[in-house]
Amino acid sequence: MKVVFKYYYPSICFLILVLTLSAPFVCASAQRPENQPPSIIELPENENAILVEKESQMLYIYKAGQGFDRSLELVFSAPCSTGEVSGPKIEKGDKKTPEGIYFLIDEFEDKYLAPVYGKKAFPTDYPNFMDRRQGKNGSAIWIHGTDRALKPMDSNGCIALENENVMALSNYIRLDSTPLIIVDKIGQEESFRIKETRTRIMNLVSDWIKAIERGSYHEFLSFYAPSYVPDISWWEEWLKIRGRAVKLKKELRLNTSATGIYRHKDLYVVLMDFDLAWGEKKLNLGRRKLFFKSQEPGYKIVGDMFQMKNKTFAEAEVPLVVAALELISSQPSKEAALDTVRAWLAAWSAKDMDAYGAFYVPGFRSEGMSKKAWIRRKKALSKRYAYIRVTGENFKISKKKDGLEVTFMQNYESSGFSTKGVKQLKLVNKGGSWKISQENWKGK
């Protein structure tokens, strides 16, 4: 027995030593976080991101995976050709391909293209806001096909693909939404670090929205870098609208969706669909784009604009203000309608016929008279009598398809005539104010 023990003892000890030393390595390998491209921080569901790596002359397309962690999935790759001169584009004619975060803004079919652009082309938004701030210029940076054999670094600055690949690319693109991220080298970063960045930026965007909804002017501006002051000419009007919404017992809310977060070096781009809601109604404002710079101890906004406005807004309009006015005007309160009726009675009693006439819509008709004839008659009566007192009581308000109906007991007294009866007013909302469109009277 002793011989057998002596023979196996060293082997057993060696085996235990090997297992002990290797165990931590195996465990660390199993728990090692997955690496991903650091350029894509957050990718919305059903969205793709295009990455172009100049060093390898390759184009990659990623989509968001399924599940809680939504890890990226590589769904397409193809060789490409970038500018024949290395480095990021600075000026027109330098034959360099820009580096940064861009979006594809149009799509051209081959029948509109010269043969050199192949079967399809997608213009980018270069130079974007940050490029222009840095003094970069030039234009017409596209992703396109080619009628020649594809060679590395053989373009004037565009990104060229073989025709079959540019045709395949079109299946992954949503204009003004799909990011094109151009880098010298893609690199890799641990997923948990990307998730930490995503959480910080998402929280920052959430706080920025709260400042718009309920904060002060100074709170709103605190999110912006000192070197960039956004257009705030709309803030005073927005503040008044906000206060009016609160008085109507419903606060205006900003909602975001389909949020994407993309990075190039220390610059982050947040692209999101922007909605304004009030009560049960909401309006889409468009697609908002924020540029963030990494500045210790966090991030600051260095650019703020709409990537794409809702087409219902004119170019000069501030969507937030216009939408808020429309939402509030579309659901005015019964209290406001009652205030209107009382003000109308007060104007009549004061014989202020200009103010009285302003309560009626232009198309008003009653007793066969137009608004003009109706006001002319009331003015004549106001001149005839030394005084007029008109009051109301027992107001009842009911909602109709195109407005409100106010019914009440009206008491009319003047120096020459007195009466009492049921008055019925039909009110419609015009530009945020109640106006009288119909008027009926039944004496007692």
C-alpha positions in Angstrom: 0.0 0.0 0.0 2.8 2.3 0.9 4.4 1.8 -2.6 1.2 2.6 -4.3 0.7 5.7 -2.2 4.2 7.0 -2.9 3.7 6.4 -6.6 0.4 8.5 -6.9 1.1 11.2 -4.3 3.2 13.5 -6.5 0.8 13.1 -9.4 -2.2 14.0 -7.3 -0.5 17.0 -5.8 0.5 18.2 -9.3 -3.1 17.8 -10.5 -4.5 19.8 -7.6 -1.9 22.5 -8.2 -2.8 22.8 -11.8 -6.5 22.9 -11.1 -6.0 25.6 -8.4 -3.9 27.8 -10.6 -6.1 27.4 -13.6 -9.4 28.0 -11.8 -9.2 31.8 -11.6 -8.3 32.0 -15.2 -11.2 29.9 -16.4 -13.6 31.9 -14.2 -12.3 35.3 -15.4 -12.6 34.1 -19.0 -16.2 33.0 -18.5 -17.2 36.4 -16.9 -15.2 38.6 -19.3 -17.7 41.2 -20.7 -18.4 41.2 -24.4 -16.7 44.0 -26.4 -18.5 46.2 -28.8 -17.8 49.1 -31.1 -17.6 52.2 -28.9 -19.2 54.4 -31.5 -22.7 53.0 -30.9 -23.9 53.7 -27.4 -27.7 53.2 -28.0 -29.4 52.0 -31.1 -33.2 52.2 -31.3 -35.2 49.1 -32.1 -35.6 48.5 -35.8 -32.8 50.9 -36.6 -29.4 50.2 -38.1 -26.1 51.9 -37.8 -23.4 52.1 -40.6 -19.8 52.1 -39.5 -17.0 52.9 -42.0 -13.5 52.0 -41.0 -10.9 53.8 -43.1 -8.0 51.7 -42.0 -9.5 48.4 -43.3 -11.5 50.1 -46.1 -14.6 48.2 -44.8 -18.2 49.2 -44.3 -20.2 47.5 -41.5 -23.9 47.6 -40.6 -25.1 46.8 -37.1 -28.6 46.4 -35.7 -29.8 46.3 -32.1 -30.2 42.8 -30.8 -33.2 41.4 -28.9 -33.6 41.1 -25.1 -32.7 43.4 -22.2 -29.1 44.0 -23.0 -29.8 44.5 -26.8 -26.2 43.7 -27.8 -25.3 44.8 -31.3 -25.5 42.3 -34.2 -23.4 42.6 -37.3 -25.8 42.1 -40.2 -23.8 43.3 -43.3 -20.3 44.1 -44.3 -18.6 45.0 -47.6 -15.3 46.4 -48.8 -15.4 50.1 -49.6 -13.2 52.9 -50.9 -12.7 56.2 -49.2 -10.7 59.4 -50.1 -7.3 58.9 -51.7 -5.8 61.2 -49.1 -5.7 60.0 -45.5 -7.0 62.0 -42.5 -10.3 63.7 -41.8 -11.8 66.1 -44.4 -11.1 69.8 -43.7 -11.8 71.7 -46.9 -13.2 71.4 -50.4 -11.0 69.5 -52.8 -8.7 67.9 -50.3 -9.8 64.4 -51.4 -10.3 63.3 -47.9 -13.3 61.5 -46.3 -14.7 63.2 -43.3 -14.7 61.5 -39.9 -17.6 61.9 -37.4 -21.3 61.2 -37.1 -23.5 61.9 -40.1 -26.9 61.0 -41.4 -28.1 60.1 -44.9 -30.5 62.7 -46.1 -31.5 61.6 -49.7 -31.5 58.7 -52.1 -30.7 58.9 -55.8 -31.5 56.2 -58.4 -29.1 55.4 -61.2 -31.3 57.2 -63.8 -30.4 60.5 -62.1 -26.7 59.7 -61.7 -23.6 59.9 -63.8 -22.1 56.4 -64.4 -19.2 57.1 -62.0 -21.7 57.0 -59.1 -23.0 53.5 -60.0 -26.6 52.3 -59.5 -27.5 54.3 -56.3 -26.2 57.1 -54.2 -27.0 58.5 -50.7 -26.0 62.1 -49.9 -24.8 62.8 -46.3 -25.3 65.9 -44.2 -21.6 66.8 -44.3 -20.6 69.4 -43.2 -22.8 69.1 -40.1 -23.2 71.6 -37.3 -20.0 70.7 -35.6 -18.0 70.7 -38.8 -19.1 74.2 -39.6 -18.2 75.4 -36.1 -14.7 74.0 -36.7 -14.4 75.8 -40.0 -14.6 72.7 -42.2 -16.2 73.1 -45.6 -16.8 71.2 -48.8 -19.9 69.3 -49.8 -21.3 66.3 -51.8 -20.0 63.6 -49.6 -22.0 60.5 -50.6 -22.2 56.8 -50.3 -22.5 55.5 -53.8 -21.8 52.7 -56.2 -19.2 52.7 -59.0 -18.8 51.8 -62.6 -15.1 50.8 -62.1 -13.3 48.1 -60.2 -13.2 49.0 -56.5 -9.8 50.0 -55.2 -8.8 51.0 -51.6 -8.6 54.8 -51.0 -9.6 55.7 -54.6 -12.4 58.3 -54.2 -12.4 62.1 -54.0 -13.8 61.9 -50.5 -17.0 59.9 -50.9 -17.5 56.3 -49.8 -17.7 54.0 -52.8 -19.1 50.5 -52.9 -19.5 47.9 -55.5 -23.0 48.2 -57.1 -24.4 45.1 -55.7 -23.4 46.2 -52.2 -24.8 49.7 -52.5 -28.1 48.2 -53.7 -28.1 45.9 -50.6 -27.2 48.8 -48.4 -30.5 50.5 -49.3 -32.4 47.9 -47.4 -30.9 49.1 -44.1 -31.3 52.9 -44.5 -33.9 55.2 -43.1 -33.3 58.8 -44.3 -32.6 61.4 -41.6 -32.4 58.6 -39.0 -29.8 55.9 -39.8 -26.4 57.1 -38.6 -23.3 56.9 -40.7 -20.2 56.9 -38.4 -16.9 57.2 -40.1 -13.7 56.5 -38.1 -10.1 55.7 -38.9 -10.3 52.6 -36.7 -13.4 51.1 -35.0 -11.8 49.8 -31.8 -13.6 47.8 -29.1 -15.0 48.7 -25.7 -16.4 46.6 -22.9 -20.2 46.4 -23.0 -20.7 47.4 -19.4 -18.8 50.6 -19.9 -21.0 51.4 -22.9 -24.1 50.8 -20.8 -22.8 53.1 -18.1 -22.3 55.9 -20.7 -25.8 55.2 -22.1 -27.3 55.5 -18.6 -25.5 58.8 -17.9 -26.5 60.4 -21.2 -30.1 59.2 -21.0 -30.4 60.6 -17.5 -29.0 63.9 -18.7 -31.5 64.1 -21.6 -34.3 63.3 -19.1 -33.2 66.1 -16.8 -32.9 68.5 -19.8 -36.5 67.7 -20.7 -37.7 68.3 -17.1 -36.0 71.8 -17.3 -38.0 72.6 -20.4 -41.3 71.3 -18.8 -41.0 72.8 -15.4 -37.6 74.5 -14.8 -36.4 78.0 -15.0 -34.4 79.7 -17.8 -31.2 79.3 -15.8 -31.8 75.6 -15.2 -32.4 75.1 -18.9 -29.2 76.9 -19.8 -27.1 75.0 -17.3 -27.1 72.0 -19.6 -25.3 74.0 -22.3 -21.5 74.6 -22.6 -20.5 78.2 -22.0 -19.1 78.3 -25.6 -22.5 77.5 -27.1 -25.7 79.6 -26.3 -28.8 78.2 -27.9 -31.6 80.3 -29.4 -33.8 81.1 -26.4 -36.0 83.8 -28.0 -38.9 81.5 -27.5 -38.5 80.9 -23.8 -40.6 83.8 -22.5 -43.6 82.8 -24.6 -43.1 79.2 -23.7 -43.2 80.2 -20.0 -46.5 81.9 -20.4 -48.0 78.9 -22.3 -46.7 76.6 -19.6 -48.4 78.7 -16.9 -51.6 78.7 -18.8 -51.5 74.9 -19.1 -51.1 74.6 -15.4 -54.1 76.9 -14.8 -56.1 74.6 -17.1 -55.1 71.8 -14.7 -53.0 69.9 -17.2 -49.2 70.2 -17.6 -47.5 70.1 -21.0 -45.2 67.0 -21.3 -42.3 66.3 -23.7 -41.9 62.7 -24.7 -39.0 61.1 -26.6 -38.8 57.9 -28.4 -36.6 56.0 -30.9 -33.5 57.5 -29.1 -30.1 56.8 -30.6 -26.8 57.8 -29.0 -23.6 57.8 -31.1 -20.0 58.7 -30.4 -17.0 59.9 -32.2 -14.0 60.5 -29.8 -15.3 63.0 -27.1 -18.4 64.0 -29.2 -21.8 62.4 -28.7 -24.9 62.8 -30.9 -28.3 62.1 -29.5 -31.1 61.7 -32.1 -34.7 61.2 -30.9 -38.3 61.6 -32.0 -39.8 64.5 -30.1 -43.5 64.7 -29.1 -45.5 67.3 -27.0 -48.4 66.0 -25.1 -51.2 67.7 -23.1 -53.8 65.5 -21.5 -54.7 62.7 -23.9 -53.5 64.6 -27.0 -50.1 64.8 -28.5 -48.3 66.3 -31.4 -45.1 65.2 -33.1 -42.5 68.0 -33.3 -40.0 66.2 -35.4 -36.6 64.5 -34.9 -34.4 66.4 -32.4 -30.6 66.3 -32.5 -28.3 67.2 -29.6 -24.5 67.3 -29.7 -22.8 66.6 -26.3 -19.2 67.0 -25.5 -17.5 65.1 -22.7 -16.4 67.8 -20.2 -15.4 66.9 -16.7 -17.3 66.0 -14.5 -19.9 65.1 -17.1 -21.3 66.3 -20.5 -22.5 69.6 -21.9 -24.7 70.4 -24.9 -22.6 72.1 -27.7 -25.3 71.9 -30.4 -29.1 71.7 -30.5 -31.3 71.5 -33.5 -33.9 69.6 -35.4 -32.6 66.9 -37.7 -36.1 66.9 -39.3 -39.0 69.1 -38.4 -42.6 67.9 -38.6 -43.7 69.2 -42.1 -46.7 71.0 -40.5 -44.4 73.7 -39.0 -43.1 76.5 -41.1 -39.3 77.0 -41.2 -39.3 80.1 -39.0 -41.7 78.6 -36.4 -40.6 77.1 -33.1 -42.3 73.7 -33.1 -42.5 73.6 -29.3 -44.4 76.9 -29.0 -46.7 76.4 -32.0 -47.6 72.8 -30.9 -48.3 73.9 -27.3 -50.6 76.7 -28.5 -52.4 74.3 -30.8 -52.8 71.6 -28.1 -54.1 74.1 -25.5 -56.4 75.8 -28.0 -57.9 72.4 -29.1 -59.0 71.6 -25.5 -59.9 74.9 -23.8 -61.6 74.5 -20.4 -65.3 75.0 -19.5 -64.1 77.5 -16.9 -62.5 79.6 -19.6 -65.8 79.5 -21.6 -67.7 80.7 -18.6 -65.3 83.5 -18.1 -65.8 84.5 -21.8 -69.6 84.6 -21.3 -69.3 86.8 -18.2 -66.9 89.1 -19.9 -69.4 89.4 -22.9 -72.2 90.3 -20.4 -69.9 92.9 -18.8 -69.1 94.5 -22.1 -72.8 94.6 -23.1 -73.6 96.2 -19.7 -70.8 98.8 -20.1 -72.1 99.6 -23.6 -68.6 98.9 -24.9 -69.8 97.8 -28.2 -66.4 97.3 -29.8 -65.4 94.9 -27.0 -68.9 93.3 -27.3 -68.5 92.8 -31.0 -65.1 91.1 -30.5 -66.8 88.1 -28.8 -68.4 87.0 -32.1 -66.9 85.0 -34.9 -66.8 86.7 -38.4 -69.4 84.3 -39.8 -71.9 84.9 -36.9 -75.6 85.1 -37.9 -78.7 85.5 -35.7 -82.3 86.4 -36.5 -81.4 86.6 -40.2 -78.7 89.2 -39.5 -75.0 89.0 -40.2 -72.4 89.9 -37.5 -72.1 93.5 -38.9 -75.9 94.0 -38.9 -76.2 92.5 -35.4 -73.6 94.8 -33.9 -75.0 97.8 -35.7 -78.4 97.1 -34.1 -76.9 96.6 -30.6 -75.0 99.9 -31.0 -78.2 101.7 -31.8 -79.9 100.3 -28.7 -76.9 101.3 -26.5 -77.3 104.9 -27.7 -81.1 104.8 -27.1 -80.9 103.8 -23.4 -79.3 105.7 -20.6 -78.1 102.4 -19.0 -78.1 98.7 -19.8 -77.6 95.9 -17.2 -77.4 92.3 -18.4 -76.7 89.5 -15.9 -76.8 85.7 -16.0 -77.5 82.9 -13.6 -77.8 79.1 -13.5 -75.2 78.5 -16.1 -75.1 75.1 -17.8 -72.3 74.1 -20.1 -72.4 71.1 -22.4 -69.8 69.8 -24.8 -70.7 69.6 -28.5 -68.9 68.1 -31.5 -67.4 71.4 -32.6 -67.5 73.4 -29.4 -69.5 74.2 -26.3 -73.1 75.2 -25.7 -73.8 77.6 -22.7 -77.4 77.9 -21.5 -78.4 80.3 -18.7 -81.1 82.5 -17.4 -80.5 86.0 -18.7 -81.8 89.1 -16.9 -82.0 92.2 -19.2 -82.7 95.7 -17.8 -82.4 99.1 -19.4 -83.8 102.6 -18.9 -86.6 101.8 -21.3 -87.1 98.0 -21.3 -86.7 94.9 -19.1 -87.0 91.2 -19.8 -86.0 87.8 -18.6 -85.5 84.6 -20.4 -83.3 81.7 -21.4 -80.2 82.5 -23.5 -78.3 79.9 -25.4 -74.9 80.6 -26.8 -72.9 78.3 -29.1 -69.1 78.8 -28.5 -66.2 77.7 -30.8 -62.5 78.0 -30.1 -60.5 80.3 -32.3 -56.8 80.7 -31.6 -57.1 79.8 -28.0 -60.2 82.0 -27.2 -63.8 81.2 -27.1 -66.0 83.0 -29.6 -69.8 83.1 -30.1 -70.9 81.5 -33.3 -74.7 81.2 -32.6 -77.1 83.0 -30.2 -80.7 82.1 -29.3 -83.1 83.7 -26.9 -86.4 82.5 -25.5 -88.3 85.1 -23.3 -90.4 84.2 -20.3 
